[in-house]
Amino acid sequence: MSRNERATTIRSARIGRQLVVAAALLLAFVSLAIPARGQEIGVQRGGETAPEADDVSKTGNKLSNPLSDVWALFTEFDFTFSDGNLNTGRKRAAGRTIFQPILPIPVYGTGEKEWKLITRPTIPFISSQPVPVGANRFDRSGGLGDIQLPMVISPPVKNWILGAGPTWLLPTASEKGFGRKQWGVGPAVVVGHATEKLTLGVFPQYFFKIGSRGSRGSEIADASYMNLLYFMAYNLPNAWQVGFSPIVTYDRRASSGNRWNVPVGVTVSKATRTGGIISKFEIGFEYSVVSEDDFGQRALVRFSVIPVIPSLIRKPLLGGR
């Protein structure tokens, strides 16, 4: 077996293992959502179960709010298409799976007076990602990317969506092209508004380097970059929604012309109940109106599955009424 064939075999094995791990994580967490002794799950609020009427529509609406009180398992499957000056052929395709458990923890108070701590760890699994190594030369890699862990405190503000706190960068990337081998931290802020028909807002996170993991090449710049989610969901009859939720990225350390990626897009979603579990399904398309000159994402097609699970922590950690 030649060196190239051996490298390809190793990459394929790594990609296969990462996909198995992603599937195993999803199955493990979904198993928590199976009702004990055949009891059906409703939307959980504090220690009570909400009435079944309109549960599906209300839960689908809440899942559009990044600071809601619903526990869920967000799993997104992306098909990306990248291009730039380093690529002289057709756009380079790749796959990515994002696993994001949504874990709102009650901190103080109940009902409309409840303070929450929202944790949404983002765990990316990349498959066959084209990493440029020169002009029209790319190395295909797969593995785990850096994990991002926002920890946002949300006060009770009725129809407003408000929250702030630290967000952490964990150097878990298995390949050099998937991360920076750096520990990082920075601010995370959520601002928006929600009504019966419309939910919209922004969720920026900014990361600064606070330490490194192992040997780090001089070509890897210190972390100083932003992810900004901007979202909107409009409720339609029968638990359907239409909207968007692209993520704008900015890298202050990148060279001029390679700092911004600004996508626009549209998403259609449907919430439904299957076997006692409420789940939301989304499909969307995005196109980057601004992207990196050298090489970056130009378009994305994504499919998301978001099953709701029971609240594992129902009582406020600090008490209160």
VMD Tcl script that draws the C-alpha trace (Angstrom):
set ca {
  {0.00 0.00 0.00}
  {1.38 3.42 -0.97}
  {1.75 6.32 1.47}
  {-1.18 8.20 -0.10}
  {-3.42 5.14 0.06}
  {-2.44 4.55 3.68}
  {-3.22 8.20 4.55}
  {-6.59 7.97 2.83}
  {-7.43 4.79 4.75}
  {-6.48 6.42 8.04}
  {-8.61 9.52 7.29}
  {-11.59 7.35 6.32}
  {-11.27 5.39 9.56}
  {-11.13 8.61 11.57}
  {-14.18 10.02 9.80}
  {-16.07 6.78 10.39}
  {-15.22 6.83 14.09}
  {-16.33 10.46 14.43}
  {-19.69 9.77 12.79}
  {-20.21 6.74 15.04}
  {-19.42 8.87 18.08}
  {-21.89 11.56 16.96}
  {-24.63 8.97 16.43}
  {-23.85 7.33 19.79}
  {-24.10 10.68 21.60}
  {-27.46 11.42 19.99}
  {-28.86 7.97 20.83}
  {-27.55 8.16 24.40}
  {-29.21 11.52 25.05}
  {-32.43 10.63 23.25}
  {-32.73 7.58 25.52}
  {-33.19 10.05 28.39}
  {-36.34 11.26 26.68}
  {-38.10 7.87 26.79}
  {-40.85 8.26 29.40}
  {-40.58 5.99 32.38}
  {-43.32 3.31 32.69}
  {-44.88 4.41 29.41}
  {-45.83 7.91 30.59}
  {-46.09 10.52 27.86}
  {-43.96 13.65 28.04}
  {-45.45 17.14 27.97}
  {-43.64 20.47 28.02}
  {-42.02 20.69 31.46}
  {-42.06 23.88 33.48}
  {-40.62 23.67 36.95}
  {-41.92 20.40 38.45}
  {-45.17 20.34 36.46}
  {-46.22 19.00 33.09}
  {-48.02 21.45 30.82}
  {-51.35 20.43 29.24}
  {-51.07 18.57 25.97}
  {-53.22 21.04 24.03}
  {-51.04 23.13 21.74}
  {-47.90 21.57 23.24}
  {-46.39 20.91 19.84}
  {-46.84 24.45 18.46}
  {-45.76 26.11 21.71}
  {-42.70 23.91 22.01}
  {-41.70 24.54 18.41}
  {-41.99 28.27 19.09}
  {-39.89 27.99 22.25}
  {-37.16 26.08 20.42}
  {-36.67 29.16 18.24}
  {-35.68 31.08 21.38}
  {-32.08 30.27 22.46}
  {-33.00 31.18 26.07}
  {-36.22 29.21 26.49}
  {-36.88 26.75 29.33}
  {-37.09 23.69 27.06}
  {-34.43 20.98 27.28}
  {-33.60 19.57 23.85}
  {-30.94 17.90 21.73}
  {-30.09 20.02 18.70}
  {-28.40 17.95 15.97}
  {-27.56 19.62 12.65}
  {-26.27 17.98 9.48}
  {-24.54 20.45 7.13}
  {-23.44 20.12 3.52}
  {-21.06 22.99 2.77}
  {-19.63 24.31 -0.50}
  {-16.42 26.38 -0.33}
  {-14.47 28.36 -2.91}
  {-11.87 31.13 -3.25}
  {-8.72 32.27 -5.01}
  {-6.86 29.12 -3.92}
  {-9.34 26.94 -5.78}
  {-9.43 27.04 -9.58}
  {-11.99 24.27 -10.08}
  {-15.55 23.77 -8.94}
  {-16.64 24.46 -5.38}
  {-15.30 22.06 -2.76}
  {-18.00 20.12 -0.88}
  {-17.78 18.87 2.69}
  {-19.96 17.54 5.49}
  {-20.35 18.54 9.11}
  {-22.46 17.38 12.03}
  {-23.11 19.73 14.97}
  {-24.36 18.24 18.21}
  {-25.68 20.80 20.72}
  {-27.56 19.76 23.86}
  {-29.71 22.68 25.08}
  {-29.66 22.67 28.89}
  {-31.55 25.51 30.65}
  {-30.97 25.24 34.41}
  {-33.33 27.10 36.79}
  {-31.24 29.20 39.17}
  {-33.67 31.29 41.23}
  {-37.41 31.81 41.32}
  {-40.20 30.08 39.41}
  {-42.61 30.85 36.60}
  {-42.40 34.43 35.31}
  {-39.83 35.28 38.04}
  {-37.37 32.52 37.12}
  {-33.69 33.23 36.47}
  {-32.01 30.64 34.25}
  {-28.49 29.52 33.37}
  {-28.44 28.46 29.72}
  {-25.68 26.11 28.58}
  {-25.48 25.12 24.90}
  {-22.18 23.28 24.25}
  {-21.49 23.16 20.50}
  {-19.69 19.96 19.48}
  {-18.72 19.86 15.75}
  {-17.86 16.67 13.88}
  {-16.29 17.36 10.47}
  {-16.14 14.85 7.62}
  {-13.96 15.19 4.53}
  {-13.20 18.89 5.02}
  {-10.98 20.44 2.28}
  {-8.03 22.17 3.97}
  {-5.93 24.31 1.55}
  {-2.20 23.52 1.56}
  {-1.33 25.60 -1.52}
  {-2.70 26.94 -4.79}
  {-5.38 24.46 -5.93}
  {-3.97 21.89 -3.47}
  {-6.19 20.57 -0.69}
  {-5.91 17.98 2.02}
  {-9.11 16.15 2.92}
  {-9.53 15.65 6.67}
  {-12.18 14.59 9.14}
  {-12.47 14.72 12.90}
  {-13.58 16.75 15.87}
  {-13.49 20.55 15.96}
  {-13.08 22.92 18.90}
  {-15.98 22.85 21.37}
  {-17.67 26.13 22.31}
  {-19.47 26.37 25.66}
  {-21.60 29.48 26.33}
  {-22.93 29.92 29.89}
  {-25.58 32.62 29.75}
  {-27.62 33.97 32.67}
  {-31.13 34.98 31.60}
  {-33.34 37.17 33.85}
  {-37.17 37.18 33.78}
  {-38.11 39.91 31.29}
  {-41.49 38.73 29.91}
  {-41.44 38.89 26.08}
  {-37.87 40.11 25.82}
  {-34.99 37.71 25.17}
  {-32.05 38.90 27.26}
  {-29.00 37.08 28.56}
  {-25.27 37.49 29.11}
  {-22.33 35.51 30.43}
  {-19.00 33.94 29.54}
  {-18.41 31.64 26.60}
  {-15.55 29.15 26.61}
  {-13.38 27.75 23.83}
  {-12.08 24.21 24.43}
  {-9.10 23.01 22.30}
  {-10.60 19.66 21.31}
  {-9.83 19.79 17.56}
  {-8.32 16.56 16.27}
  {-6.75 18.24 13.20}
  {-4.76 21.47 12.91}
  {-7.16 22.89 10.33}
  {-10.17 22.42 12.64}
  {-9.02 24.56 15.59}
  {-6.27 26.66 17.14}
  {-4.99 24.42 19.97}
  {-5.93 27.20 22.38}
  {-8.08 27.67 25.41}
  {-10.27 30.72 25.07}
  {-12.94 32.77 26.81}
  {-15.00 35.83 26.01}
  {-18.42 37.44 26.33}
  {-21.71 36.04 25.07}
  {-24.84 38.18 24.79}
  {-28.38 37.40 23.63}
  {-30.86 40.17 22.74}
  {-34.24 39.63 21.12}
  {-38.01 39.67 21.40}
  {-40.67 36.96 21.28}
  {-44.42 37.12 20.66}
  {-47.05 34.52 19.80}
  {-46.26 34.93 16.10}
  {-42.65 36.09 15.87}
  {-39.31 35.37 17.55}
  {-36.19 37.29 16.54}
  {-32.84 38.35 17.95}
  {-29.04 38.12 17.87}
  {-26.60 35.91 19.78}
  {-22.95 37.05 19.43}
  {-19.98 35.29 21.04}
  {-16.38 36.56 21.04}
  {-13.33 34.47 21.93}
  {-9.90 35.53 23.20}
  {-6.95 33.20 23.79}
  {-6.11 32.46 27.45}
  {-3.78 29.47 26.99}
  {-2.46 26.85 24.57}
  {-2.60 23.08 24.38}
  {0.65 21.31 23.51}
  {2.92 22.52 20.74}
  {1.40 25.23 18.56}
  {2.96 26.31 15.29}
  {3.78 29.96 14.71}
  {1.37 29.97 11.76}
  {-1.58 29.63 14.17}
  {-2.59 33.10 15.35}
  {-3.89 33.83 18.83}
  {-7.66 33.51 19.00}
  {-9.59 36.76 18.57}
  {-12.75 36.01 16.64}
  {-16.54 36.26 16.75}
  {-19.54 34.13 15.90}
  {-22.84 35.99 15.60}
  {-26.10 34.11 15.24}
  {-29.00 36.21 13.99}
  {-32.37 34.50 13.99}
  {-36.03 34.96 13.13}
  {-38.94 32.52 13.20}
  {-42.50 33.28 12.11}
  {-45.19 30.89 13.30}
  {-47.57 29.36 10.77}
  {-50.58 27.06 11.35}
  {-50.10 23.41 12.33}
  {-46.73 23.95 14.05}
  {-44.93 25.11 10.88}
  {-42.41 27.96 10.95}
  {-40.43 29.96 8.39}
  {-37.41 32.09 9.16}
  {-33.62 32.11 9.20}
  {-30.68 31.48 11.56}
  {-27.32 32.08 9.81}
  {-24.05 32.61 11.71}
  {-21.79 35.53 10.77}
  {-18.08 34.95 11.50}
  {-15.26 37.47 11.97}
  {-11.56 36.70 12.56}
  {-9.54 39.73 13.61}
  {-6.23 37.88 13.13}
  {-6.93 36.91 9.51}
  {-5.46 38.87 6.63}
  {-7.42 41.59 4.89}
  {-10.15 40.10 2.71}
  {-10.33 36.92 4.81}
  {-11.89 38.17 8.02}
  {-15.62 38.08 7.34}
  {-18.15 35.49 6.26}
  {-21.72 36.84 6.12}
  {-24.41 34.35 5.09}
  {-28.08 34.97 4.40}
  {-30.67 32.25 4.11}
  {-34.08 30.78 4.76}
  {-35.28 27.94 6.99}
  {-38.53 25.97 7.05}
  {-39.36 23.91 10.13}
  {-42.08 21.66 11.50}
  {-42.68 20.51 15.06}
  {-44.42 17.19 15.65}
  {-45.04 14.55 18.29}
  {-43.80 11.01 17.67}
  {-44.10 8.26 20.25}
  {-44.68 10.73 23.06}
  {-41.64 12.84 22.17}
  {-41.98 16.31 20.68}
  {-39.37 16.98 17.99}
  {-38.67 19.79 15.59}
  {-37.33 19.24 12.07}
  {-35.68 22.00 10.04}
  {-34.30 22.33 6.54}
  {-32.50 25.43 5.32}
  {-30.26 26.99 2.70}
  {-27.66 29.74 3.14}
  {-25.50 31.75 0.75}
  {-22.57 33.91 1.85}
  {-22.86 37.39 0.39}
  {-19.45 38.15 1.93}
  {-16.82 35.43 2.21}
  {-13.07 34.91 2.52}
  {-11.06 35.79 -0.58}
  {-8.58 32.92 -0.30}
  {-10.94 30.09 0.60}
  {-14.16 29.96 2.59}
  {-17.74 28.79 2.73}
  {-19.93 30.00 -0.12}
  {-23.13 28.01 0.42}
  {-24.67 25.61 2.91}
  {-27.59 23.19 2.98}
  {-28.59 21.99 6.43}
  {-31.03 19.61 8.07}
  {-31.71 19.67 11.81}
  {-33.42 17.27 14.19}
  {-34.31 18.66 17.66}
  {-35.99 16.20 20.04}
  {-37.22 17.54 23.38}
  {-36.13 15.76 26.55}
  {-37.41 16.02 30.15}
  {-35.90 18.70 32.36}
  {-33.20 16.95 34.36}
  {-33.04 19.84 36.85}
  {-36.50 21.16 37.75}
  {-36.04 22.95 41.07}
  {-34.17 26.29 41.21}
  {-30.63 25.79 42.50}
  {-30.91 28.80 44.82}
  {-34.58 28.45 45.71}
  {-36.93 31.40 45.53}
  {-40.54 31.76 44.41}
}
mol new
graphics top color blue
foreach p $ca { graphics top sphere $p radius 0.5 }
foreach p [lrange $ca 0 end-1] q [lrange $ca 1 end] { graphics top cylinder $p $q radius 0.2 }
display resetview
